[in-house]
Amino acid sequence: MTTAPAPVRQLDDSAVAELTQAAERILADCGTSATSPALLRRVADAAAHLGQATRDRCRPVDTDHGLYVLRGLPVDDVEVGATPESWAKAGDSGALWDLVLLLLASAMGNPIAWEGQQEGRFVHNIVPAPGHERKQTGASSNVLLSPHTEDAFHPGRAHLLLLGCMRNHDHIATTAASVRRVRLAEADVATLCQAELPILPDDAYTQARDVSGSQPAVPTLWRGECGLTLRFDPAYTPLGRAGAAYRAAYARLEAELERVSMAVSLDPGEVLVLDNDLVVHGRVPFRARYDGTDRWLKRASVRVPGRRTRPVAENREDGYGQTVIEAHAL
């Protein structure tokens, strides 16, 4: 793993003022950042009128790293309040920054939410939660969060993932690795482009964990129009069902992703933007204190209309019954 700096895009003062003032107006008028048709209409309108400087910083990922850090937003450690005890108790904690992140997401594409996760909100709070220390979800802490594609089990998963930092006193790193930087033999690529195994829903989707029904096999890699992409979540992939050749190729891919992995320690106000078709992400272990000062991120997921980076066969998947809600298609 490397600690080399991630590509950075700096928001200038005018862009910061534009985003925060728009968020303040929406919050004052709506009184909450919780999802509602009225709030989403306001966000869509404000995002449509963002200036060119802001839109330029929201342009697609344009390097093989598959990510960048958006820098310049001013998060005050006192004003933002204590780190929530769990996502379920977060409510409107950091509501202004929910709306800033939603504005950025709307400038990049169409934000999505899930009926079965975090009460259908479009911005999630990622904080450690008691009892979840060793889970493979964002609420864990004591274990390495394995590198994965966000919501890999679902065909409606995000194209882009935004992770906005509210607090990170302990400099806990997000890990990220791009499939465009790995070195794999052509035979391994060909093997992993075959649909041999399913990816099962993760523990954040409790209603989908009854997987006794259809479990469609999906490819780990795919050659798209713009290059190699991946769909990867080893913690929820039943590798024991695969043949020896597939397991060996998968292990070599894991090793290569580890080799090119970057450690990105976000500061408050920084937003890590990841291309979810190119990059797997995770998190290093840490010890949670549960005293209001723990690491606190906000997460937004974005689909990009018209993007063609995935196999057509995904259109036939049912996503284990989980419903995606598109913000600006309501």
N, C-alpha and C positions, 0 to 999 in steps of 0.2 A: 504493500500500500504506500502511496506517495502522499506527502503533505504539500506538494506543489500548489500554488494558488490557483483557484478556479477563475475562469474568465469573469470579468466584472463589467457591469454597465452602471454608470453613475447617473442618478436623477439630479438635475440641477434644481436650484431654489424655486424656480417658477413651476416646475413640474410637481415638486413636493407640495407647494402651496395649492396648486390646482387640485391635486388628489385629496389632500386633507380638508380643504374647504368644501369640496363637493360631498365628502363623507360626513362632515359636520352638519351640512344642510339636510342631508337625507336622515341622519340620526335625529336631528331636532324635529323634523316633520313626522317621522314614523315612530319615534320613541323607543326603538328597539332595532336590533340587527337580525331578529328572527325572521324566517322566510314568510313572506306574504306577497300576493300579486301586486299590491301597491308599491311595496319596497322594491321589488324586482323591476317594475316599470320605471321607477325613479333611477335605479342603477343603470338600466339600459340607456335611458335618455342622457344621463350624465356621462357615461362612457362614450357615447356617440359624439359628444362634443369636446372630448379631450383634445388638447393641442398636439401639434405634430411632434414636438420634442418628447412628450410623454409616449406617444404612439411609437416613435422610433425605438425607444427603450423596450417596448413590448413586442418588437418584431420577433419572428421565429428564431429558435436556436440555430446558430449558423456555424458551429464548429463540430468536429468529431467528438469532442468531450460530451456533447449532448446536454449541456447545462450552462447556466451563468448565474451570477449573483447580482441582484438588483440592489443598489446601495443608495442610501441618502435619506430614508424616512426616519424621523426623530421620535423614537419610543422612549418615554421617560419612565424609569424604573419605579418611581414612587407613584406617579399619576396612573399607571396602568393597573395598579392594585396587585394583590397577592396572586400567586399562581393558584388556579383552582384545584380543589382536592381531587377532582375527576372531571371528565367531560360532562357527566350527567349533572354535576353541580355548578358548571361554568356559567350557564345562563347567558347574560349579556356582558360577561367579563371581557374587557377589551373590545367593546362593541364598535368603537370608531375604527379599529384596525380590521375588524371583520369587513367593514364596508370599503376600506381602502383596498383590501385584498380582493374583494368582489369586483371593484372597479378595474383593477389590473387584470383580473381574470376575464372580465367582459371585453377588455380591449384586445385580448389575445384570442378569444373565441367565445364559446358558450359554456358558462359554468354549469356543472352538474352536481346533483345531490342524489342520495339513496334513501328510499323509503325506509329501509331497514337499518339505517345507521345514523347515530347522533340526531335523532328526531327530525330527520329530513332537512337539516340545515345545510346551506351551501358552503359554509366555512366551519371547519371542525377544529376543536381544541385538542392538541396533542400534549398530554401531560401524564406523568406517572401516576398510577392509581394503586392503592393498597390491595393486595390479593392478586394483582396481575403482573407481579415482578418478573415472572419467568415465562410469560405468554409471548407468542410471536405476533404481537400487535403493537401499535403505537403507545399503548398504556403500560408497556413493560419497562424494566429498568436494569435488573441484575444480569440479564443475558444479552449477548450480541443479537440484535435484530437482524436476521439474515437478509442479505441482499435480495431484492425481489422487485418485480413489476407491480405497481399499485393496482389492486383489484384484478389480478391476473386471471382469476376464474371467470371473469365476465366479458362478453363481447362488446359491451357498452362502456368499458373502462376509459379513463381519461387518456387523451393524447399528451396533455401537459399537466404537470403537478407543480403547485406553488407552495413552498414552505416558508412562512413568515415568522421571524424570530421576535418574540416578546421579551424573553428572558433566557440567559444562558450563562449564569455566573461561573459555572464550572467548566466552560469551554468544551462541552460535550459535542463530539463530531458526528455529523451525518456522513455516511459513506456513500459513494456513488461511483459506478463503473459503466463505461459505454461499450456496447458490443462493437462499435466501429473502431475500437482501439485494440481489440484482441487479435491474437494470431492463432488461427485454427487451420488444421489440414482440411483440404477440400472434402475428403472423405467424411470427416467429422461434421462439417457443415451439411453435407448431403444427408447424413444420418439424422441429424437434429431437425432438419426440415420436414421429416416424416411425422405424421400425426400418430404417435404411439401411446401417449399417456394423457389422462385428464389432469387439470389443475383444480383442486377442490376449494370451496369457499373457506376463507380464513375465520378465525375465532371471533372477529368483530361482527360477523354476520350470523348471529345465533339462529335466526329463523331459517337459514339456508344450510345449517350443518347436518340436517337429515338428508344425506346424499344417497339414499337407497335407490333412487330412480336413475334417470339417464345421466351418464358421466361421459360426455363426449371427449374423445382423444383430440389433442390439439398439438400443432408443431411448436417446438421450442424456438426455432429460428425460422425466418422467412426472408426471401430475397424480394424486396419491393422495388419500385421504380427508382428510388433514390439510394438504394443500398440495403445492407443487412439490418433487420430489425429482430427483436426478441420478445418472448412472452415467457416469463421465468419466475417461479416461486418454489424453490426446492422444499421448503418447509411444508408445503401443501400439495406436493406432487408425489404420488405413490410409486417411487422409483423401483421398488421391489417387483412390480409387475412387468418391468421392461426386460428385454433381452440383454445379454452381456455386452454386446457391441454398443447398444444405446446407452447403457449405464456408463460405460467407459468414455464415450464421447461427451456425455453430460458432465462427468467428473472433470474432463479436460477443459470444458467451457467454464466450470466453476473456478478452476485454478487460474485460468486466464483472466476472468473477471476480478479475482482477488489481486492478481499481478498489476492490473491497470487501475485498481480502485483508488479513488481520491478521498481524503478526509477533509470535510468542509465544516469548520467550526463557525457557526453564524453568530454575529453580534446583534444586539437588539436593533430592529429597524431594517435589517437585511432580509431579502427574500430570495431564496434559492428556487430557480426555475429549472425543472427537469423535463426532458423529453421522455415520456413514459414508454415510447416504442424503442428507444435507443439505450436508455439508462436504467440499471437496477440500483436501488438505494436501500440503505439500512441505517443502523446506528450502533455506536460502540456501547458497551455496558457502562452503567454508572450506579451509584448508590443514592437512592432517593431519600430525602429528609422529611418530606411531607410537612414542611413548616412554612409554606407560602413563598419559598425562594427557589424551588426546583425549576429546571428547564421547562420552558413553555413555548410551543410553536403553534401557529395557526396554519391550517391546510386548506387549500382550494384545488379542485379538480376541474379541468377544462377539456371539452371536446372541440376540435377545430372542424367546422363544416367543410365538407368536400375533400377532406384529407384522405388519401388512399395509401395507407402504409400497412394494411393488414389483409390477410387472405379473405377472399369472398366467402369461403366456407363458414367464417365466423357468423355470418348473417343467419345461419340456421340454428345457432345455439340459443337455448332458452335462459342462460344465465342463472340456472338453479332457482328460478322464480323471483330473483331480485330485480326490482324496478328502478330504472334510472330516471331521474327528473331533470329535464333541461330547463335552465333558468329562463331563457328568452324564447322558449317555444311554448310557453304557457298561454 
